[in-house]
Amino acid sequence: MDDQGSAYVMGDTFGSFPATPGAFTGPAAPAPDAITVYAVKLSPDGSQLMYAVPWSVGLETGAGAVTVDRQGNLWLTGRTNDSNFPITGDAYQSGYAAAACFGALIGPFAGSGDIVNCGDAYLAALDSSGSKLLYSTYFGSSGGEGGTALALAPDGSVYMTGTTDSALLPATASALQTHRTFGPDCTVELSPSAFGANICTDVFVSRFDPAAPALVLPFEVVNSASYLPGAVAPGEFVTLFGSSIGPSQSLQYQLDGSGRIGTALGGIRVLFNGTAAPLLYVGPNQINAVVPYDTASHKQVQVTIEKNGVSGPAQNIELANVSPTFTVVAPGVFTMTASGIGQAAAFNNHDSTANGPVHPASAGSVVGIYVTGLGVTDKAVPDGSITEPSLLPKNIGTVEVFVGGIKAQVLYAGAAPFLPAGVSQVNFVVPAGVPSGNQPVFVSAGHVEGSQSGVWIAVR
């Protein structure tokens, strides 16, 4: 309810929903048994329909919660599987990120099955007349999210809370917890003998306020392949962004006397709990490093930038998993544009051509992609070493690849020959049934962590 006593209702219904004249109408995705999510405003005495908005029409969009601000703008949240959900140009997350939820089918004897497209949360605002979309954004990662409650702060910022089973939901570096808690999966029947099990969910809380000043950190740590922040894994290529954190002149990595990537470059060192990290690149506002492998036993590490022997800015970051029963992974797929999205850095195994629209891969052929963040390997790997073809350690834990939503057969997941330790090569067979064209591809490691969305390979 608003200050005048008008009531606001959000819900969903099968089929169509009548819109009042001039009401905003979102894009429709006609389908059998389509669901319409609607928003309604009623007068204080309930006698007049002030507006009725058919917010979204599709198969998998649900209502979560509404709240209204002092200007009468209506804020909405919920869960959507629609990639054509109405999004504004200033969205925090403009692209749909959900990929495949990894869980068994419901029921003790149902067997296993991967559930594709498990949904993102959304946050949106309509103006006081219900005729204009003021703001709309996705919020999610490769797992499933849903918004369940909203609250407004006196300064006008909007708090959204909900549930997530994504391993690496975007989180601010100062968050109390930057990733989902790991542990045994939740059985549907709450019985140890139950076969049906799904990943247990966590709660998230987020604050959206474009007008508020952002928290200024000394530097940000992101995956060098996906450019996503969050928890890290041993051996992961990471990029540190910050103002004047490096030397004035940009420098590429150099090999030391032992043939390994050096840990000092241009007077810069990056320490993870005191262990110097191999440095791939340093520049005025950017440092690329490799997370030391000895971080695997830690839950949290302190990252410190040292310049010319003097300790500088530092902050604590978390490891991607905190449970000893899970392999510590935070996968990111390298792309041709080095932007974290778009064409994967991939090759067709039969002729070693770069996979892309000019050289697409056929069903049944083998494609290789390059990934970082798959964690430790079955053989000890020295920090900063260059992988020799005669020694190809494999990544520990189950590595899965999905192409166009279809699970592929993985032939190899381990160190990439001739490249620095921390770069993994994953070879897989393009599954039958994948349509021709640019098809989304992502990597799951340990069956709980998924790589970034928006990466594709070409298929014919």
N, C-alpha and C positions, 0 to 999 in steps of 0.2 A: 504494500500500500504506500501511496505517497502522502505528502503532508496534508493534502486536501481530502484524503480518504478514498481516492480512486483505487480500485483493485486491479492488479495485473496478474494474468494467468498465462502459463506456458504449458503446453502439452503436445501430444501427438495422436494422430488418428489414421486409420486406413482410408485411402481414397482421398477425394478432394475436400477442400475446406473453403467456405465462402469468404472472399476478401471484401472489405469495405472500400468505397470509392477512394482512389488515390493512395491506397495502402501499398507499401513496399511488397514486392513479390520476388522471391529468389529464383534462381534457375531451377528448372524441373528436370528430373531424370525419370521419364515415364517407364514404368515397369510393372509387371503383374504384382498385385498386393503392395503397391507403393505406399510409403508412409509420409504423411504431411506433418511437419512440426509447425505449430502455430503459436502466435502471441496475441493476446486479447487485453484490451483495456475497458473497464466498466466504470460508469459514473459512481460517485460515493454511495448513492442509494440503490445501485444495481439495476436501475430502470433503463439506462441508455448504454448502447454499445458505442464507445468512443472510437475504437478502431479494432479491426480484426486483420491480422497479417499472416498469410500462409508463408512461413519463414523459409522452409525448405521442403522439397519433394524428392524422395528417393527411397532406396531400400533400407539403408542402415544409418539413419540419423535419428537421434533421440533427444528428448528434452531433459534438462538437468535442473536448472534453477534460474530465477530472475530476481533482479533488484532494480530500483529506480533511484536516480540521483536527484539533486535539488532542482535541476533544470527540467525535470520530467523525462529525461532520456532513459530508455529502458535497456538494461544490460542483461544478456542472456548467455547461458553456458549449457553444455551438454556433450554429446559424443557423436561423431560422424565418420562414416566410411566413404563418403562421397568426395571424389577428387575435384568435382566442379562446385564445391560449396562456395557461396558468395564471400569473397575476400576483398578487403579494401587495399589501396596502394600503400598505405602506411603500416601494414600488418607486421607484427613481430615475426611471424612465420607464414610466408605466403604459399608454401608448397605443402601438399599432403605427405606426411612422413611415415605413416604406418605401413608395415610390410606384412610379415607373417608372424602370427602368434604361435609360439612353439608349445603345444600342449596336446595331451591325448584327447580323443573324443570322449564325450560324457558317457559314463556307465562303467561298471566293473568289468564287463566282458566286451566292451566296444572296440578294443584294439587301439592302435595309435593312429594319429593323423594330424597333419599340420593345418592350422586354421589360417587362411590367407586374409590379409587386410583386417586387422583387428581394431582399427579406429583411432582417431586423434580427438583430443578435446578441442573445443572451440570457445572463443569469447567474442561477443558481438554487442553492438549498441545501435538502437533505433532512436530517431529523434522523437520529440514529444508528441508529434502527430502520427507517428507510425508510418510515415511516408518515405523516409530517407534512412539509408544505412550510413551511420556515422563511422563505425569502426568494425572490423571483423578480422580475426586471425585464427589460424590453426595453432595448437600447442601440443606437441607430441614428439615421439621418436619412433623407432622401428617396431616397438611393441604396441600395447593398447593403452590408451588414456581415455578418461571421461571426466568432464566437469560436473560436480555435484552440488556446489554451494558457492554463493557470491556474497561479498560484503563491501560496503563503501566506507572509506576513511574520510575524516573531516577535510583533508586536503584534496579530495576528489579522486584519489587513486582507487583502483578496484582490486580487491583481493579475490582470487579464485582458488578453490581447493577441489581435489578430486582424487582419483585413483590411477595408478600406473603399474604396468608390469614390464615396462621398458628398462633395459639394463642401464642405459645412459641417457635418460631424459635430461634435456638442457638444464643446467643448474648454475647459479652464480657461484663464483669461487669461494665466497665467504659463507656459503650455506652450511648449516649444521651438519647436513648429510648430502653429498653430491651425487649419490647413486642409490639404486634400490638395494635393500638388504637381501643378502643371499642366504639360502638354507634349503632344507628339503622342500620339494614341491608339495602343494596342497592337494591331497586326494579328495575327489568329489564326495566320496561317502565317509570321509574321515576315518578310514580303516586302513591299517597297514597292508591288508590283502587286496585293497581296491586297486584295480588296474588304471582306471581313469584318474588322471592327475593333471593339474594345471599349475603354471607358475603362480606363486603367491603374490598378491598385489601389495603395494605400499601406497601411502597417502602422499600427495604433494600439496604444497601451498605456494602460490605465486602472486606477485604484485605487479600490476600494469599501471603505469602512469607516464605517458610520453613527456609531460611537462616537468616531471621531477628530475633533478640532477642525478645522474647515474653514480653509483659507488665507484670511486676512483681507486684502482688497485695499482701497485707498483708495476705489475706486468700480468699478462694473461697467458695461461698455458693451454694449448689446443693440440689436437692430433694433426700431424703434418700432412696427412692424406685427406682426411675429412674436414679439417678445420673446425671440428666440434670441440667445445670445452668439456670438462668433466674429469672423472677419475682416469688414471693412466695405468699402463701395464709395463712390466720390465721389458726392455728391448724396443719399446715403442719410439718411433720418430715423433718428437714433439717440437712445436714452434712456440717460442716465447715472444709476445708482442708487448712493447712498452716504450715510453718516451725516453730516449737517450740511454738505453740500457747497454748498448754496445759501442764499439769504436766508431770513429768518424768515417773510416774507410771500410768498405765491405770486403770480406775475405772468404774464400772457399776453404774446405777442409784440406788438411795436409796429413800425410802418413809419417809416423815417427820412425825411429830406428828399427823397431820390431815389425814394421809393416802394418801397423794399426792406425786408425784415425786418432789424431792427437786430442788431448783434453784441454789444451790451451791454444788460443787463437786470437791474435790481435790484442793480447793482454787480458783476454776474457777467459774466465772459467765458470762453469755452472755446476754447482754441487748439489747432490741429492743425499741428504743426511750425511754430508761430509765426503761422499764419493764423487770424484770428478767425472762428469759425463763426457763422452766423445762429442766433439763439436763439428757439425757439418757446414755451418755457415754462421757468420756474425756480420751484423750491420748496425747502423745507428739505432734503429728501432725494432730490430728483429734478430733473434738467435734461434738456430735450428740445432737440436741436440738429440742424443739417444739416451733414453732412461736406462741407467745401469741395471744389470741383471740382479745385483744383490738386493734390490728393493723388493723382490718377490715375497720375502718373509714379513714385510711390514704392512700395516694397515694405513699408515699415513707417513708421508715424508716431508721434510722441509727442503724447499728449493731456494738456493741462494745464488745470486749473481755476484761474482768476484771480479773486480776490475783493477788491473795492475797491482794485484796482491792485497787489495783492500775489499773487505766484505761490503756488499751493497744491499740492494733490496732483497727481501726474502718473504716467502709465504708458504703455508702448508697446503699440500694437495693430497688427495686420497688415491689409494690404489683401486683398480676397477673391481676387485672382489675382496671381501674381508673374511670369507669362510675358507678354511683349509680344504674343504671338500670340492672346491671349484678351482679350475685353472684361472689364473689372473690374466684376463684378456680385455682389450678395448679396440676392436678391429676398425680399421679405416682403409678404404680402397683408394689407391692412387688413380688419378684421372689425367687425361692427356693435357688438359688445360691447367693442371695443378691448382684447381679451384675448389675441389671437393665435390663437384657435381659434373654431370655430362658424360662424355665418352670415357670409358674405363681405359686405363693403361693396360691393354690386353693384346695378346698375339694368338694367331691361329697356328696350332702346333704342327700341322701337316706341311706347311711351307714357310713358317716363321714370319709371315706378313703381319703387319699391325692390323688388328681387328678394327673394323669400321665400316661405314656405308660402302666404301670402294671394295673392301675385302670382307664381306660378311661370312659368318660361320654357318655351316649346314648342321641340321640335326644329326646327332651321332658323332660329330667331329669333336676334337679336343681343343679347348681354349685355355690359355693361361692368363691369370691376372696377378697383379702385384698388390700386396696388402702389408700393412704394419699394425702392430698392436696385438698379434696373436700369442704373445707371451713367451715363456721359456720353451726350450726344445729338449728332446730326449738325450742330447749330448751337451755337455757344458760348452758354452760359447764365450770366448773372451770379449769383453766390451771393446767395441771399435774394430773388431777383426773383419777382414774381407773374406767372404765365403768361398772356399776352394771347391771346384766341381767334384773333387774326389771325396769331400766330406760334406754331406748334405743332411744335417740334423733335421728331424721332423718336429713340428710343433706338437706339444702335448695337448690332449683334449680333442674332442670331436669337432671337426671343421665341416660345415655344410655350406653349400652354395645353392641359391635359388635364382632361376632365370625365368622371367615372365611369370613369376608366382609358382613355378614348377621346380621341385627339388631335383638337383642334378647329381650325377655320380661323381664323387671327388676321387681323383686318381693319385694326387700328391698334394701335400700341404706341408711345406717346410722351407728351409733357408733358400734364398734365391742365389744361384751361382754368380760369382764375380761382383756381387753387390755387398754393401756393408751389412753386418749382422743386425737384425731387426727388420729387414725387408724379407717378407715371405712370398713365395710363389705358390699359387694355388691352381692346379690343373684340374679341369673338370670336363665332363662330356655334356654337350648341349642336349637337353632332353627332347625327346620326341613330343610333338604337340605344341611346341612353342611357335607362335605366329611369326611370320617374316616381319622385318623392320627392327627398329631400335627397341630392345627389350630390357626392362629393368633387371639389374643384377645386384645381389647383396650377399654378404658372407656372414654366417653365424658361427661363432666359436664357443665350444662348451655348451651348446644348445641353449644358451641364455643371453648371449651378447650378439647384437646385430650391427652391421656396418651402416653407414649413412645411406639415406634414400637419394634418388635423383641421379644414380649412376647406371649406365647402360652399355650393352654390347650389341653389335649388329648381327642379326640372324637372317638367313634366307631359307 
